[in-house]
Amino acid sequence: MKRDQVLKNTIEKLHQLDDVELKEAKDFVDFLLSKVAERGLVDEIQQQAEKGKSFDFLHDEEELYTLEDLKGDEEL
């Protein structure tokens, strides 16, 4: 179903709700929009952290552990 048709069907269904149910639907839409905004914010923060030089010092750190330090299932 195309976006315009989904919107039209949703609006038709919203017209069938009483005031309390309509407010619940609005609150749910607000919740979904806040999640979308939050994801965008998290993505932006991650991009800024990758572009920034704040964590460059980690490239110069010596490795504390090697592959030999890992235990395999047979040793557990």
Secondary structure in CASP SS format (residue, H / E / C, confidence):
PFRMAT SS
TARGET T0000
AUTHOR 0000-0000-0000
METHOD secondary structure of the structure
MODEL  1
M C 1.00
K C 1.00
R H 1.00
D H 1.00
Q H 1.00
V H 1.00
L H 1.00
K H 1.00
N H 1.00
T H 1.00
I H 1.00
E H 1.00
K H 1.00
L H 1.00
H C 1.00
Q C 1.00
L C 1.00
D C 1.00
D H 1.00
V H 1.00
E H 1.00
L H 1.00
K H 1.00
E H 1.00
A H 1.00
K H 1.00
D H 1.00
F H 1.00
V H 1.00
D H 1.00
F H 1.00
L H 1.00
L H 1.00
S H 1.00
K H 1.00
V H 1.00
A H 1.00
E H 1.00
R H 1.00
G H 1.00
L H 1.00
V H 1.00
D H 1.00
E H 1.00
I H 1.00
Q H 1.00
Q H 1.00
Q H 1.00
A H 1.00
E H 1.00
K H 1.00
G C 1.00
K C 1.00
S C 1.00
F C 1.00
D C 1.00
F H 1.00
L H 1.00
H H 1.00
D H 1.00
E C 1.00
E C 1.00
E C 1.00
L C 1.00
Y C 1.00
T C 1.00
L H 1.00
E H 1.00
D H 1.00
L C 1.00
K C 1.00
G C 1.00
D H 1.00
E H 1.00
E H 1.00
L C 1.00
END
